[in-house]
């Protein structure tokens, strides 16, 4: 998945990014040979983790390099990368049987919290109709209440499948439900459906495989056979290893995985680490550019332009710039769904567009000495409540001087580079 989103991990020197911190030694440029070397080490550490089955040394290396790789850009904290790093932490700090138990816990938390995050009208009215449009329920002749019922049933079934994985008597039923869910998503999101990015499809396939590996080997009573030395996943001296001094760290990580997502709607925890995947309530940033200033826009930015529907905004002077569409087209990965990260990315992109317009004016002898100012609107919206589609408007930026003021609202960095 790192290779499928390579431009996100090894970037050009002028690629927009939003670091987590503004401290100089934590905000480094990931481009050039330095970035390529880190990417190579990251791939080797991931391969080592897989080859050794979560060996302590390879897990430590993968965790350390992965954390370093996250620092330059918040958008690198993709949900699959979060899962991998947390799993590495457990294999570093806990004996193998406990690390496997924590890996199972992560999948349970993912399905339960992901399902709960979508039980609102934001998902039912905005996200689900798009997902169902490529299924038989997308037929306009079908009564709308069938689609709405299916929209409510999707997250409910996801959460119930996660809960079913917890108890032995229902574990196999939950596993069957999880596998069927991922196969259905692969059909909906695949090339014959919505044609989502490769990483979305790879992660869905990988989650189905993980569920089978972690929950599939059980005895008649539902107990895990993977926890006994006679099975491949436990055939290692570490199966009887005593707890080390770092065990409390692993347990604390497990507590965070379980409890922190409950605070996401209050703004204390980010959406993706809270498993709010395909949720409709998350924070939003809308970027619009003045149509008259787009004549000399470079092709690398045009992939993000979305023309308004004529019925919605006839003769609109504004053209929306879709940050997520641009990221998928140029970097092979969606943007991190937090307002601070999207705001910083918008600032970084707009500054580059501004600079390029002035450069084009200097290079073209027929152009005026200075192009007209770049006119834009960046509106930042908060999370919606469960019973409404309305996202409260937090603030709006219309000049570059507005970005530093807006960024002070957030605890972590919201300025683009």
For each residue, the residues with C-beta under 8 A, 3 or more apart:
1: 4 5 78 80 81 199 202 203 206
2: 5 6 9 39 42 43 46
3: 6 43
4: 1 197 198 199 202 332
5: 1 2 8 9 78 197 199 331 332 333
6: 2 3 9 10 39 332
7: 10 11 15 330 331 332
8: 5 11 73 75 76 331 332 333
9: 2 5 6 30 35 39 42 69 76
10: 6 7 30 31 35 36 39
11: 7 8 15 17 30 31 35
12: 15 31
13: 29 31 32
14: 352
15: 7 11 12 31
16: 345 348 349 352 416 417
17: 11 30 72 73 75 345 348 416 417
18: 73 74 75 336 340 341 344 345 348 413 414 415 416 417
19: 22 26 27 71 72 73 74 413 417
20: 26 70 71 74 412 413
21: 26 27 71 412 413
22: 19 27 413 415
23: 26 27
24: 27
25: 28
26: 19 20 21 23 71
27: 19 21 22 23 24 71 72 417
28: 25 34 71 72
29: 13 32 34 35 72
30: 9 10 11 17 34 35 38 69 72 73
31: 10 11 12 13 15 34 35
32: 13 29 35 36
33: 36 37
34: 28 29 30 31 37 38
35: 9 10 11 29 30 31 32 38 39
36: 10 32 33 39 40
37: 33 34 40 41
38: 30 34 35 41 42 65 68 69
39: 2 6 9 10 35 36 42 43 69
40: 36 37 43 44
41: 37 38 44 45 61 65
42: 2 9 38 39 45 46 62 65 66 69
43: 2 3 39 40 46 47
44: 40 41 47 48
45: 41 42 48 49 58 61 62 65 66
46: 2 42 43 49 50 62 84
47: 43 44 50 51
48: 44 45 51 52 55 58 61 62
49: 45 46 52 54 55 58 59 62 88 91
50: 46 47 53
51: 47 48 58
52: 48 49 55 57 58
53: 50 233 236
54: 49 58 59 87 88 91 96 99
55: 48 49 52 58 59 91
56: 59 60 91 92 238
57: 52 60 61
58: 45 48 49 51 52 54 55 61 62
59: 49 54 55 56 62 63 88 89 91 92
60: 56 57 63 64 88 92
61: 41 45 48 57 58 64 65
62: 42 45 46 48 49 58 59 65 66 84 85 88
63: 59 60 66 67 85 88 89 92
64: 60 61 67 68
65: 38 41 42 45 61 62 68 69
66: 42 45 62 63 69 70 81 84 85 88
67: 63 64 70 71 85
68: 38 64 65 71
69: 9 30 38 39 42 65 66 72 76
70: 20 66 67 73 74 76 77 81 85
71: 19 20 21 26 27 28 67 68
72: 17 19 27 28 29 30 69 76
73: 8 17 18 19 30 70 76
74: 18 19 20 70 77 336 338 340 341 344 412 413
75: 8 17 18 78 327 331 333 335 336 341 345
76: 8 9 69 70 72 73 81
77: 70 74 81 82 270 272 273 336
78: 1 5 75 81 82 199 272 333 334 336
79: 82 83 203 272 273 275 277
80: 1 83 84 199 203 206
81: 1 66 70 76 77 78 84 85
82: 77 78 79 85 86 272 273
83: 79 80 86 87 106 110
84: 46 62 66 80 81 87 88
85: 62 63 66 67 70 81 82 88 89
86: 82 83 89 90 106 253 257
87: 54 83 84 90 91 99 102 103 106
88: 49 54 59 60 62 63 66 84 85 91 92
89: 59 63 85 86 92 93 249 250 253
90: 86 87 93 94 98 99 102 103 250 253 254
91: 49 54 55 56 59 87 88 94 96 99
92: 56 59 60 63 88 89 246 250
93: 89 90 244 246 247 249 250 253
94: 90 91 98 99 102 243 246 247 250 251
95: 98 99 238 239 240 241 242 243
96: 54 91 99 100 234 236 238 239 241
97: 100 101 227 234 239
98: 90 94 95 101 102 243 247 250
99: 54 87 90 91 94 95 96 102 103 250
100: 96 97 103 104 214 224 226 227 233 234
101: 97 98 104 105 227
102: 87 90 94 98 99 105 106 250 253 254
103: 87 90 99 100 106 107 210 214
104: 100 101 107 108 165 214 215 224
105: 101 102 108 109 254 257 258
106: 83 86 87 102 103 109 110 257
107: 103 104 110 111 162 165 178 207 210 211 214 215
108: 104 105 111 112 162 163 165 166
109: 105 106 112 113 162 257 258 261 275
110: 83 106 107 113 114 162 207 275
111: 107 108 114 115 158 159 161 162 165 178
112: 108 109 115 116 159 162 163
113: 109 110 116 117 261 262 274 275 276
114: 110 111 117 118 155 158 159 162 275 276 277
115: 111 112 118 119 155 156 157 158 159 160 161 162
116: 112 113 119 155 159
117: 113 114 155 261 264 271 274 275 276 277 279 281
118: 114 115 123 127 154 155 158 276 278 279 280
119: 115 116 123 152 155 156 159 386
120: 123 124 279 280 281 384 385 386 387
121: 124 125 280 386 387 388 389
122: 125 126 127 279 280 281 384 386 389
123: 118 119 120 126 127 128 151 155 278 279 280 281
124: 120 121 127 128 148 151 152 280
125: 121 122 128 129 151 280 389
126: 122 123 129 130 280 389
127: 118 122 123 124 130 131 278 279 280
128: 123 124 125 131 132 147 150 151 154
129: 125 126 132 133 147 151
130: 126 127 133 194
131: 127 128 134 135 154 188 194 278
132: 128 129 135 137 138 147 150 151
133: 129 130 138
134: 131 138 188 192 193 194
135: 131 132 138 188
136: 139 142
137: 132 142 146 147 150
138: 132 133 134 135 147
139: 136 142
140:
141:
142: 136 137 139 146 147
143: 146
144: 147 148
145: 148 149
146: 137 142 143 149 150
147: 128 129 132 137 138 142 144 150 151
148: 124 144 145 151 152
149: 145 146 152 153
150: 128 132 137 146 147 153 154
151: 123 124 125 128 129 132 147 148 154
152: 119 124 148 149 155 156
153: 149 150 156 157
154: 118 128 131 150 151 157 158
155: 114 115 116 117 118 119 123 152 158 159
156: 115 119 152 153 159 160
157: 115 153 154 160 161 177 181
158: 111 114 115 118 154 155 161 162 181
159: 111 112 114 115 116 119 155 156 162 163
160: 115 156 157 163 164 174 177
161: 111 115 157 158 164 165 174 177 178 181
162: 107 108 109 110 111 112 114 115 158 159 165 166 174 178
163: 108 112 159 160 166 174
164: 160 161 167 170 171 173 174 177
165: 104 107 108 111 161 162 170 171 174 175 178 211 215
166: 108 162 163 170 171 174
167: 164 170 171 222
168: 171 218 221 222 223
169: 222
170: 164 165 166 167 173 174 222
171: 164 165 166 167 168 174 175 215 218 222
172: 175 176 218 222
173: 164 170 176 177
174: 160 161 162 163 164 165 166 170 171 177 178 215
175: 165 171 172 178 179 211 212 215 216
176: 172 173 179 180
177: 157 160 161 164 173 174 180 181
178: 107 111 161 162 165 174 175 181 182 207 208 211 215
179: 175 176 182 183 208 211 212
180: 176 177 183 184
181: 157 158 161 177 178 184 185
182: 178 179 185 186 204 205 207 208 211
183: 179 180 186 187 208
184: 180 181 187 188
185: 181 182 188 189 204
186: 182 183 189 190 201 204 205
187: 183 184 190 192 193
188: 131 134 135 184 185 193 194
189: 185 186 193 194 195 196 200 201 204
190: 186 187 193 194 195 196 201
191: 195
192: 134 187
193: 134 187 188 189 190 196
194: 130 131 134 188 189 190
195: 189 190 191
196: 189 190 193 200 201
197: 4 5 200 201 328 332 333 334
198: 4 201 202 332
199: 1 4 5 78 80 202 203 332 333
200: 189 196 197 203 204
201: 186 189 190 196 197 198 204 205
202: 1 4 198 199 205 206
203: 1 79 80 199 200 206 207
204: 182 185 186 189 200 201 207 208
205: 182 186 201 202 208 209
206: 1 80 202 203 209 210
207: 107 110 178 182 203 204 210 211
208: 178 179 182 183 204 205 211 212
209: 205 206 212 213
210: 103 107 206 207 213 214
211: 107 165 175 178 179 182 207 208 214 215 216
212: 175 179 208 209 215 216
213: 209 210 216 217 226 233
214: 100 103 104 107 210 211 226
215: 104 107 165 171 174 175 178 211 212 218 224
216: 175 211 212 213
217: 213 224 225 226 231 233
218: 168 171 172 215 221 222 223 224 225
219: 222 223 225
220:
221: 168 218
222: 167 168 169 170 171 172 218 219
223: 168 218 219 227
224: 100 104 215 217 218 227
225: 217 218 219 228 230 231
226: 100 213 214 217 231 233 234
227: 97 100 101 223 224 231 234
228: 225 231 234
229: 234 235 239 240
230: 225 234 235
231: 217 225 226 227 228 234 235
232: 235
233: 53 100 213 217 226
234: 96 97 100 226 227 228 229 230 231 239
235: 229 230 231 232 239
236: 53 96 239
237: 240 241
238: 56 95 96 241
239: 95 96 97 229 234 235 236
240: 95 229 237
241: 95 96 237 238
242: 95
243: 94 95 98 247
244: 93 247
245:
246: 92 93 94 249 250
247: 93 94 98 243 244 250 251
248: 251 252
249: 89 93 246 252 253
250: 89 90 92 93 94 98 99 102 246 247 253 254
251: 94 247 248 254 255
252: 248 249 255 256
253: 86 89 90 93 102 249 250 256 257
254: 90 102 105 250 251 257 258
255: 251 252 258 259
256: 252 253 259 260
257: 86 105 106 109 253 254 260 261
258: 105 109 254 255 261
259: 255 256 262 263
260: 256 257 263 264 268 269 273 274
261: 109 113 117 257 258 264 269 273 274 275 276
262: 113 259
263: 259 260 266 267 268 269 274
264: 117 260 261 267 268 269 270 271 274 276
265: 281 383
266: 263
267: 263 264 382 383
268: 260 263 264
269: 260 261 263 264 273 274
270: 77 264 273 274 336 338
271: 117 264 274 276 279 282 283 337 338
272: 77 78 79 82 275 276 277 336 337
273: 77 79 82 260 261 269 270
274: 113 117 260 261 263 264 269 270 271
275: 79 109 110 113 114 117 261 272
276: 113 114 117 118 261 264 271 272 279 281 282 337
277: 79 114 117 272
278: 118 123 127 131
279: 117 118 120 122 123 127 271 276 282
280: 118 120 121 122 123 124 125 126 127 384 389
281: 117 120 122 123 265 276 383 384 385 386
282: 271 276 279 337 338 383
283: 271 337 338 339 342 380 381 382 383 391
284: 339 342 380 381 391
285: 323 339 342 343 346 378 379 380 381
286: 320 377 378 379 381
287: 320 321 322 323 346 349 350 376 377 378
288: 318 319 320 321 376 377 378 379
289: 293 294 305 318 319 321 353 374 375 376
290: 293 294 317 318 319 374 375 376
291: 294 316 317 318 319
292: 295 317 372 375
293: 289 290 357 371 372 373 374 375
294: 289 290 291 297 305 319
295: 292
296: 356 357 360 371
297: 294 301 302 305 353 357
298: 301 302 353 356
299: 302 303
300: 303 330
301: 297 298 304 305 321 326 349 352 353
302: 297 298 299 305
303: 299 300 325 326 329 330
304: 301 321 322 323 325 326 329 349
305: 289 294 297 301 302 319 320 321 322
306: 319 320 321 322 325
307: 319
308: 312 313 316 318 319 320
309: 312 313
310: 313 314
311: 314
312: 308 309
313: 308 309 310 316 318
314: 310 311
315:
316: 291 308 313 319
317: 290 291 292
318: 288 289 290 291 308 313 377
319: 288 289 290 291 294 305 306 307 308 316
320: 286 287 288 305 306 308
321: 287 288 289 301 304 305 306 326 346 349
322: 287 304 305 306 325 326
323: 285 287 304 326 327 335 342 345 346 349
324: 327 328 334 335
325: 303 304 306 322 328 329
326: 301 303 304 321 322 323 329 330 349
327: 75 323 324 330 331 333 334 335 345
328: 197 324 325 331 332 333 334
329: 303 304 325 326
330: 7 300 303 326 327
331: 5 7 8 75 327 328
332: 4 5 6 7 8 197 198 199 328
333: 5 8 75 78 197 199 327 328
334: 78 197 324 327 328 337
335: 75 323 324 327 341 342 345
336: 18 74 75 77 78 270 272 341 342
337: 271 272 276 282 283 334 341 342
338: 74 270 271 282 283 341 342
339: 283 284 285 342 343 380 381 382 394 410 414
340: 18 74 343 344 407 409 410 412 413 414
341: 18 74 75 335 336 337 338 344 345 414
342: 283 284 285 323 335 336 337 338 339 345 346 380
343: 285 339 340 346 347 378 380 397 403 406 407 414 416
344: 18 74 340 341 347 348 407 413 414 415 416 417
345: 16 17 18 75 323 327 335 341 342 348 349 416
346: 285 287 321 323 342 343 349 350 378 397 416
347: 343 344 350 351 378 397 400 403 415 416
348: 16 17 18 344 345 351 352 416 417
349: 16 287 301 304 321 323 326 345 346 352 353 416
350: 287 346 347 353 354 374 376 378 400
351: 347 348 354 355 400 416
352: 14 16 301 348 349 355 356
353: 289 297 298 301 349 350 356 357 374
354: 350 351 357 358 374 400
355: 351 352 358 359
356: 296 298 352 353 359 360
357: 293 296 297 353 354 360 361 371 374
358: 354 355 361 362 370 371
359: 355 356 362 363
360: 296 356 357 363 364 367 371
361: 357 358 364 367 368 369 370 371
362: 358 359
363: 359 360
364: 360 361 367
365:
366:
367: 360 361 364 371
368: 361 371
369: 361
370: 358 361
371: 293 296 357 358 360 361 367 368
372: 292 293 375
373: 293
374: 289 290 293 350 353 354 357
375: 289 290 292 293 372 398
376: 287 288 289 290 350 397 398
377: 286 287 288 318 396 397 398
378: 285 286 287 288 343 346 347 350 396 397 398 402
379: 285 286 288 393 395 396 397
380: 283 284 285 339 342 343 393 394 395 396 397 406
381: 283 284 285 286 339 391 392 393 394
382: 267 283 339 391 392 393 394
383: 265 267 281 282 283 391
384: 120 122 280 281 388 389 390 391 392
385: 120 281 388 390
386: 119 120 121 122 281
387: 120 121
388: 121 384 385
389: 121 122 125 126 280 384
390: 384 385
391: 283 284 381 382 383 384
392: 381 382 384
393: 379 380 381 382 396
394: 339 380 381 382 409
395: 379 380 402 406 409
396: 377 378 379 380 393 402
397: 343 346 347 376 377 378 379 380 402 403 406
398: 375 376 377 378 402
399: 402
400: 347 350 351 354 403
401: 404 405
402: 378 395 396 397 398 399 405 406
403: 343 347 397 400 406 407 415 416
404: 401 407 408 415
405: 401 402 408
406: 343 380 395 397 402 403 409 414
407: 340 343 344 403 404 410 413 414 415
408: 404 405
409: 340 394 395 406 414
410: 339 340 407 413 414
411:
412: 20 21 74 340
413: 18 19 20 21 22 74 340 344 407 410
414: 18 339 340 341 343 344 406 407 409 410
415: 18 22 344 347 403 404 407
416: 16 17 18 343 344 345 346 347 348 349 351 403
417: 16 17 18 19 27 344 348
